[in-house]
Amino acid sequence: MEKLSSQDAGFLRIESAHCPFHVAGLMILKSPANASRDYLRQLARKCDRLNELWPLFNKKLLNPENLADAAWVPADDYHPERHVFHYSLPQPGRMDDLLALVTRAHERPLDRSRPLWEVHVIEGLGRGKFALYCKVHHSLVDGVGAMKMIQALFSTSPGRKLNFDTAHPEFEKHAGHHSLFANLGDMTSGLLKQYKALPELSRLLAHMGSDALRGKKDAMRLPFTAPRTILNTQLDSRRAIIICDLPLAGVKKIARGAGGSINDVLVAACGGALRRYLVEQDALPKTSLVAGMPVSLKSAGDEAGNKLSYIMSPFFTDEGNDLRRLQRVIKVTRAAKAELGQMSTTAAQDYYALIMAPTILLTVTGNATRVRPATNAILSNVPGSREKLYLEGAELEYLYPLSIVTDGMGLNITVVSHTNKLCIAMITCPTELPGIEALGKFLKESFRDLQAAAAA
């Protein structure tokens, strides 16, 4: 028996029928040229044995109905047909059909009486392509760990096969608070660790408060100062998955020319997309929407290694000029990184847990929509592979990370770099968001406009 950490048990307590707490990945692959007629059937059968590769796939909850003393126990009743599903899209196998199918799978909470994972093998996309949709509960692995697990299944060699003789190690979870949800699981431990960092945190909050009082717009935002929007409402169980991709070289070129980062370009492009959507819905607030973003900071002084923290930057949805929007984003993130970079690792990594404590409490008690949003959307950028990857000879063409939304924070944008592209997945609840499926189209339009403005 393995007792769950308070953090992992917290993910299970927060979960509800309308807010499931699993992370997932949608992969588009191209079958090998010499694939046999039963290639995908054989691949699905190999997926039946993924529990042999990942030990965490072999454990289940001791008592799913009672989380007071939650513990994992070995799953002695593993049945692959409950975890691995194989089906085909109706012809001609459109991407819309794939997203509709994956959305239904993503909406459903995992069965707590079983090991908390699923793999869906989906054929019929046409042109020799197929899809894999994999999901795992956040109590087992976080979003970054899930992406590492997926990538560990692949090889840079098209001839390599899955090796079931050696189990893969488990990835460290929640290292550096890669997402807001690493804080939602356990509030108290984060607060206790903050004690020695309070003077530094107080100075940071004082600077942010001073900027707010002086009406400084190009500055990092305090939590709960984001505008109320149609994106930040009570959710139901419906989900919308919006995917698109941007050329990595093109994004880098804009970033270099403007003196910013890939993240800065993404914030500016997403800000333009959100502006387009909200204008179309006649719902654009006068003040800018705010993005909550995990960032990597260079170490200060003689501290070893990297440190991670959070920046709450405006999307600058109130800015109609694309290039000026990017320049304003860069100004905010550069100043924020400089200030956070001068703080100790403890303060820089954990200040977000302290100032987000009200969000955690509001989420747990179901009152998240009673106050202004802490941020309007989460934007995460996860490093991927620069090389081509293969699974049983099939080339991985796209890898879309699918994350979590909660009441009051109903848009999650996650980006993974893969070879020469940035794969972007946006998760939201469409019930109060008519036409939200156009957000991917708006993002590509926003990027093209930014490209043109930067080249002028």
C-alpha positions as CSV (number, residue, x, y, z in Angstrom):
1,M,0.0,0.0,0.0
2,E,1.3,3.5,-1.0
3,K,-0.2,6.5,0.7
4,L,-1.0,9.4,-1.6
5,S,0.7,12.7,-1.0
6,S,-1.6,15.4,0.2
7,Q,-1.1,17.1,-3.1
8,D,-2.1,14.1,-5.2
9,A,-5.1,13.4,-2.9
10,G,-6.0,17.0,-3.4
11,F,-6.4,16.5,-7.1
12,L,-8.9,13.7,-6.5
13,R,-10.8,15.8,-4.0
14,I,-11.1,18.8,-6.3
15,E,-12.2,16.7,-9.2
16,S,-15.9,16.7,-10.1
17,A,-18.1,15.4,-12.9
18,H,-17.9,18.7,-14.6
19,C,-14.2,19.3,-13.9
20,P,-12.2,16.1,-14.4
21,F,-8.5,16.3,-13.4
22,H,-6.7,14.3,-16.1
23,V,-4.0,15.5,-18.5
24,A,-3.8,14.1,-22.0
25,G,-2.0,14.1,-25.3
26,L,-3.4,13.9,-28.9
27,M,-0.8,12.6,-31.4
28,I,-1.2,12.4,-35.2
29,L,1.1,9.8,-36.8
30,K,1.9,8.6,-40.3
31,S,1.9,4.8,-40.7
32,P,5.2,3.3,-42.0
33,A,5.3,2.8,-45.8
34,N,5.6,-1.0,-45.3
35,A,2.9,-1.3,-42.7
36,S,0.9,-4.5,-42.8
37,R,-2.9,-4.6,-43.1
38,D,-3.2,-5.4,-39.4
39,Y,-0.5,-2.9,-38.3
40,L,-2.8,-0.8,-36.1
41,R,-4.4,-3.9,-34.6
42,Q,-0.9,-5.1,-33.6
43,L,-0.1,-1.6,-32.2
44,A,-3.3,-1.6,-30.1
45,R,-2.3,-5.0,-28.7
46,K,1.1,-3.7,-27.8
47,C,-0.6,-0.8,-26.0
48,D,-2.5,-3.4,-24.0
49,R,0.9,-4.0,-22.3
50,L,1.8,-0.4,-21.4
51,N,1.3,-1.3,-17.8
52,E,4.5,-3.4,-18.2
53,L,6.4,-0.3,-19.1
54,W,5.0,2.1,-16.6
55,P,4.6,0.8,-13.0
56,L,2.2,3.6,-12.2
57,F,-0.3,2.1,-14.6
58,N,-0.5,-0.9,-12.3
59,K,-1.9,0.8,-9.3
60,K,-5.4,1.8,-8.3
61,L,-7.1,3.5,-5.3
62,L,-7.7,1.5,-2.2
63,N,-11.0,3.0,-1.6
64,P,-12.2,5.4,-4.3
65,E,-15.2,6.5,-2.2
66,N,-13.1,7.5,0.8
67,L,-10.2,9.8,0.3
68,A,-9.6,10.6,4.0
69,D,-6.7,8.3,4.0
70,A,-6.1,7.8,0.3
71,A,-3.7,5.1,-0.8
72,W,-2.6,3.2,-4.0
73,V,-2.7,-0.6,-4.0
74,P,-1.6,-3.0,-6.8
75,A,-4.2,-3.5,-9.5
76,D,-4.6,-7.3,-9.4
77,D,-7.6,-7.1,-11.8
78,Y,-6.0,-5.3,-14.8
79,H,-8.1,-5.8,-18.0
80,P,-6.6,-4.2,-21.1
81,E,-10.0,-3.7,-22.7
82,R,-10.9,-1.2,-20.0
83,H,-7.9,1.0,-20.8
84,V,-7.0,0.5,-24.5
85,F,-9.6,1.3,-27.1
86,H,-9.3,0.8,-30.9
87,Y,-11.8,2.2,-33.4
88,S,-12.1,3.9,-36.8
89,L,-13.4,7.3,-37.9
90,P,-16.3,7.4,-40.4
91,Q,-14.9,8.0,-43.9
92,P,-13.5,10.2,-45.2
93,G,-11.9,10.6,-41.8
94,R,-12.0,14.4,-41.3
95,M,-10.0,16.2,-38.6
96,D,-13.3,17.6,-37.3
97,D,-14.5,14.0,-36.7
98,L,-11.3,13.1,-34.8
99,L,-11.7,16.2,-32.6
100,A,-15.3,15.4,-31.9
101,L,-14.4,11.8,-30.8
102,V,-11.4,12.9,-28.7
103,T,-13.5,15.7,-27.1
104,R,-16.1,13.2,-25.9
105,A,-13.2,11.0,-24.4
106,H,-11.6,14.0,-22.8
107,E,-14.9,15.1,-21.2
108,R,-15.3,11.8,-19.3
109,P,-13.7,11.4,-15.9
110,L,-11.6,8.3,-15.4
111,D,-13.1,5.4,-13.6
112,R,-11.7,5.5,-10.0
113,S,-12.2,1.8,-9.5
114,R,-9.5,1.1,-12.1
115,P,-5.9,2.3,-12.8
116,L,-6.4,5.9,-13.9
117,W,-5.3,5.9,-17.5
118,E,-6.6,5.2,-21.0
119,V,-5.1,5.0,-24.6
120,H,-7.3,5.3,-27.7
121,V,-6.0,4.1,-31.0
122,I,-8.0,5.9,-33.8
123,E,-7.6,4.9,-37.4
124,G,-9.2,6.2,-40.6
125,L,-7.7,9.7,-40.9
126,G,-6.7,9.1,-44.5
127,R,-3.4,9.4,-46.3
128,G,-2.0,6.7,-44.1
129,K,-2.4,8.6,-40.9
130,F,-3.9,7.6,-37.5
131,A,-4.2,9.2,-34.1
132,L,-3.4,8.2,-30.5
133,Y,-5.2,9.9,-27.6
134,C,-3.7,9.1,-24.2
135,K,-4.9,10.4,-20.8
136,V,-3.8,9.9,-17.2
137,H,-5.0,11.3,-13.9
138,H,-3.2,14.3,-12.5
139,S,-2.8,12.4,-9.2
140,L,-0.5,10.0,-11.1
141,V,1.5,12.4,-13.2
142,D,1.5,16.1,-14.0
143,G,1.3,17.6,-17.5
144,V,5.1,17.9,-18.0
145,G,5.6,14.3,-16.7
146,A,2.8,13.1,-19.0
147,M,4.5,14.7,-22.0
148,K,7.8,13.1,-21.0
149,M,6.1,9.7,-20.7
150,I,4.7,10.0,-24.2
151,Q,8.0,11.1,-25.6
152,A,9.8,8.2,-23.9
153,L,7.7,5.8,-25.8
154,F,9.1,7.1,-29.1
155,S,12.5,6.7,-30.7
156,T,14.6,8.7,-33.1
157,S,15.0,5.5,-35.1
158,P,12.1,4.3,-37.3
159,G,13.3,0.7,-36.9
160,R,13.1,0.6,-33.1
161,K,10.3,-1.4,-31.5
162,L,8.7,-1.2,-28.1
163,N,10.8,-3.1,-25.5
164,F,8.7,-4.7,-22.8
165,D,11.7,-6.2,-21.0
166,T,12.6,-3.0,-19.1
167,A,10.1,-0.9,-17.2
168,H,10.5,2.9,-17.6
169,P,11.2,4.9,-14.4
170,E,8.5,7.3,-13.1
171,F,9.1,11.0,-13.6
172,E,9.3,13.4,-10.7
173,K,6.0,15.1,-10.3
174,H,5.2,18.7,-9.7
175,A,8.9,19.7,-9.8
176,G,9.0,23.5,-9.8
177,H,5.2,24.0,-10.0
178,H,4.9,23.7,-13.8
179,S,1.3,24.5,-13.7
180,L,-1.3,26.1,-11.5
181,F,-2.7,22.7,-10.6
182,A,0.5,21.7,-8.9
183,N,-0.6,24.3,-6.3
184,L,-4.2,23.3,-6.2
185,G,-3.5,19.9,-4.7
186,D,-2.0,21.1,-1.4
187,M,-2.1,24.7,-0.1
188,T,-0.6,24.3,3.3
189,S,2.8,22.9,2.4
190,G,3.3,25.7,-0.1
191,L,2.4,28.3,2.5
192,L,4.8,26.8,5.1
193,K,7.7,26.9,2.7
194,Q,7.0,30.6,2.1
195,Y,7.8,31.6,5.7
196,K,11.5,32.5,5.2
197,A,10.8,34.1,1.8
198,L,8.1,36.5,3.1
199,P,10.3,39.7,3.1
200,E,11.2,39.1,-0.6
201,L,7.6,38.3,-1.4
202,S,6.4,41.4,0.4
203,R,8.8,43.6,-1.7
204,L,7.6,42.0,-4.9
205,L,3.9,42.5,-4.0
206,A,4.6,46.1,-3.0
207,H,6.1,46.8,-6.4
208,M,3.2,45.2,-8.2
209,G,0.7,47.1,-5.9
210,S,2.5,50.4,-6.6
211,D,2.3,49.8,-10.3
212,A,-1.4,49.1,-10.0
213,L,-2.0,52.3,-7.9
214,R,-0.1,54.4,-10.4
215,G,-2.2,53.0,-13.2
216,K,0.9,51.5,-14.9
217,K,-0.5,49.3,-17.7
218,D,2.7,47.7,-19.0
219,A,3.5,45.8,-15.8
220,M,2.9,42.4,-14.3
221,R,-0.5,42.1,-12.8
222,L,-1.6,41.4,-9.3
223,P,-3.9,38.4,-8.9
224,F,-7.7,39.1,-8.9
225,T,-7.3,42.2,-11.0
226,A,-8.0,40.5,-14.3
227,P,-11.3,41.6,-15.9
228,R,-14.4,39.5,-15.8
229,T,-15.0,37.9,-19.2
230,I,-17.1,35.2,-20.8
231,L,-14.1,32.9,-20.5
232,N,-14.2,33.0,-16.7
233,T,-17.6,31.5,-15.7
234,Q,-19.0,28.4,-14.1
235,L,-18.3,25.4,-16.2
236,D,-20.4,22.4,-17.1
237,S,-19.1,19.0,-18.4
238,R,-18.8,20.1,-22.0
239,R,-15.4,20.7,-23.5
240,A,-14.0,22.1,-26.7
241,I,-10.6,21.2,-28.1
242,I,-9.1,23.7,-30.5
243,I,-5.8,22.8,-32.1
244,C,-3.4,24.6,-34.5
245,D,0.3,24.9,-35.2
246,L,2.7,27.7,-35.9
247,P,6.1,27.5,-37.7
248,L,8.9,27.4,-35.1
249,A,11.4,29.2,-37.3
250,G,8.9,32.0,-38.0
251,V,8.2,32.5,-34.3
252,K,11.9,32.6,-33.5
253,K,12.5,35.1,-36.3
254,I,9.9,37.5,-34.9
255,A,11.3,37.0,-31.3
256,R,14.9,37.7,-32.4
257,G,13.9,40.8,-34.3
258,A,11.9,42.2,-31.5
259,G,14.4,41.3,-28.8
260,G,12.0,38.9,-27.0
261,S,11.3,35.2,-26.6
262,I,9.2,32.5,-28.2
263,N,6.8,32.9,-25.2
264,D,6.5,36.6,-25.8
265,V,5.4,36.0,-29.4
266,L,2.9,33.4,-28.3
267,V,1.4,35.8,-25.7
268,A,1.1,38.5,-28.3
269,A,-0.4,36.2,-31.0
270,C,-2.8,34.7,-28.4
271,G,-3.7,38.2,-27.3
272,G,-4.6,39.1,-30.9
273,A,-6.7,35.9,-31.3
274,L,-8.6,36.6,-28.1
275,R,-9.2,40.2,-29.1
276,R,-10.6,39.0,-32.4
277,Y,-12.9,36.5,-30.8
278,L,-14.2,38.8,-28.0
279,V,-14.8,41.7,-30.5
280,E,-16.8,39.2,-32.6
281,Q,-18.9,38.4,-29.6
282,D,-19.2,42.0,-28.5
283,A,-17.6,41.0,-25.2
284,L,-14.1,42.7,-25.2
285,P,-13.4,44.3,-21.9
286,K,-11.8,47.8,-21.8
287,T,-8.8,46.4,-19.8
288,S,-6.6,43.6,-21.1
289,L,-7.0,40.0,-20.3
290,V,-4.2,38.5,-18.2
291,A,-2.2,35.3,-18.9
292,G,-0.7,33.2,-16.1
293,M,2.5,31.6,-17.3
294,P,5.2,29.4,-15.9
295,V,8.6,30.7,-16.8
296,S,12.2,29.5,-16.5
297,L,14.6,32.0,-14.9
298,K,18.4,32.1,-15.0
299,S,19.9,31.5,-11.6
300,A,20.9,34.5,-9.5
301,G,24.2,34.7,-7.8
302,D,25.9,31.4,-7.0
303,E,22.7,29.3,-7.0
304,A,23.0,26.2,-9.1
305,G,20.5,25.1,-11.8
306,N,17.4,26.7,-13.2
307,K,14.6,28.1,-11.2
308,L,11.0,28.3,-12.2
309,S,8.4,30.9,-11.4
310,Y,5.2,32.5,-12.7
311,I,4.5,35.7,-14.6
312,M,1.0,37.2,-14.8
313,S,1.3,39.3,-18.0
314,P,-1.4,41.2,-19.9
315,F,-2.3,39.7,-23.2
316,F,-2.8,43.3,-24.3
317,T,-6.2,42.5,-25.8
318,D,-6.8,46.3,-25.5
319,E,-4.0,46.9,-28.1
320,G,-5.1,46.8,-31.7
321,N,-1.6,47.2,-33.2
322,D,0.1,43.8,-33.4
323,L,3.7,44.9,-33.3
324,R,3.0,47.3,-30.4
325,R,1.3,44.5,-28.6
326,L,4.4,42.3,-28.8
327,Q,6.6,45.2,-27.7
328,R,4.5,45.7,-24.7
329,V,4.5,42.0,-23.8
330,I,8.3,42.0,-24.0
331,K,8.5,45.1,-21.8
332,V,6.4,43.4,-19.1
333,T,8.1,39.9,-19.2
334,R,11.6,41.4,-19.3
335,A,11.0,43.5,-16.2
336,A,9.2,40.6,-14.4
337,K,12.0,38.1,-15.2
338,A,14.6,40.7,-14.0
339,E,12.8,41.2,-10.7
340,L,12.1,37.5,-10.1
341,G,15.6,36.6,-11.1
342,Q,17.0,38.7,-8.2
343,M,14.9,36.7,-5.7
344,S,16.0,33.6,-3.9
345,T,15.0,30.3,-5.5
346,T,12.5,29.6,-2.8
347,A,10.8,33.0,-3.2
348,A,10.8,33.0,-7.0
349,Q,9.5,29.4,-7.3
350,D,6.9,29.6,-4.6
351,Y,5.5,33.1,-4.5
352,Y,2.7,32.1,-6.8
353,A,1.5,29.4,-4.3
354,L,1.2,32.1,-1.6
355,I,-0.6,34.7,-3.6
356,M,-2.8,32.1,-5.2
357,A,-4.0,30.7,-1.9
358,P,-7.4,32.5,-2.3
359,T,-7.8,30.8,-5.7
360,I,-7.2,27.4,-4.2
361,L,-9.7,28.0,-1.4
362,L,-12.3,29.4,-3.8
363,T,-11.8,26.4,-6.2
364,V,-12.2,23.9,-3.4
365,T,-15.4,25.5,-2.0
366,G,-17.0,26.1,-5.4
367,N,-16.9,29.9,-5.2
368,A,-14.3,30.6,-7.9
369,T,-16.7,32.8,-10.0
370,R,-17.7,35.0,-7.1
371,V,-14.6,37.3,-7.4
372,R,-12.7,38.7,-10.3
373,P,-10.4,36.1,-12.0
374,A,-6.8,35.7,-10.8
375,T,-5.9,35.3,-14.4
376,N,-8.1,34.9,-17.5
377,A,-6.2,32.0,-19.1
378,I,-3.2,29.8,-18.5
379,L,-0.5,29.7,-21.1
380,S,2.2,27.0,-20.9
381,N,5.1,26.2,-23.2
382,V,6.6,22.7,-22.8
383,P,9.8,21.9,-24.6
384,G,9.5,19.0,-27.1
385,S,11.8,17.1,-29.5
386,R,13.9,18.8,-32.2
387,E,14.3,15.4,-33.9
388,K,11.8,13.3,-35.7
389,L,10.2,10.7,-33.5
390,Y,8.8,7.2,-34.3
391,L,6.6,4.7,-32.6
392,E,6.8,1.2,-34.1
393,G,8.0,2.8,-37.4
394,A,5.2,5.4,-37.5
395,E,6.4,9.0,-37.6
396,L,5.0,11.4,-35.1
397,E,3.8,14.5,-37.0
398,Y,1.9,16.4,-34.3
399,L,1.7,16.3,-30.6
400,Y,-1.0,18.3,-28.9
401,P,-1.1,18.6,-25.1
402,L,-4.6,18.7,-23.5
403,S,-4.8,20.1,-20.0
404,I,-7.4,21.1,-17.4
405,V,-9.8,23.9,-17.0
406,T,-11.7,24.8,-13.8
407,D,-14.5,27.1,-12.7
408,G,-13.5,30.7,-13.2
409,M,-10.5,29.7,-15.3
410,G,-12.0,28.3,-18.4
411,L,-9.2,28.6,-21.0
412,N,-6.0,26.6,-21.0
413,I,-3.5,27.1,-23.8
414,T,-0.6,24.6,-23.9
415,V,2.2,24.6,-26.5
416,V,4.7,21.8,-27.3
417,S,7.5,22.3,-29.7
418,H,8.0,19.3,-32.1
419,T,10.6,19.3,-34.9
420,N,10.0,22.5,-36.9
421,K,6.6,23.5,-35.5
422,L,4.8,24.6,-32.3
423,C,1.7,22.4,-31.6
424,I,-0.9,24.4,-29.8
425,A,-4.0,23.0,-28.0
426,M,-6.6,25.1,-26.4
427,I,-9.1,23.6,-23.9
428,T,-12.3,25.3,-22.8
429,C,-15.9,24.8,-22.0
430,P,-18.0,26.0,-25.0
431,T,-21.4,26.4,-23.3
432,E,-21.1,30.1,-22.8
433,L,-18.7,30.7,-25.6
434,P,-20.4,30.7,-29.0
435,G,-18.1,30.3,-31.9
436,I,-15.1,29.5,-29.7
437,E,-14.0,26.8,-32.2
438,A,-12.7,29.7,-34.4
439,L,-10.0,30.6,-31.9
440,G,-7.4,28.5,-33.7
441,K,-8.2,30.3,-37.0
442,F,-7.9,33.6,-35.2
443,L,-4.6,32.6,-33.7
444,K,-3.1,31.8,-37.1
445,E,-4.5,35.1,-38.5
446,S,-3.0,37.0,-35.5
447,F,0.4,35.4,-36.1
448,R,0.4,36.2,-39.8
449,D,-0.5,39.8,-39.0
450,L,2.3,40.0,-36.5
451,Q,4.7,38.5,-39.0
452,A,3.7,41.1,-41.5
453,A,4.1,43.9,-39.0
454,A,7.5,42.7,-37.9
455,A,8.7,42.5,-41.5
456,A,7.5,46.0,-42.4
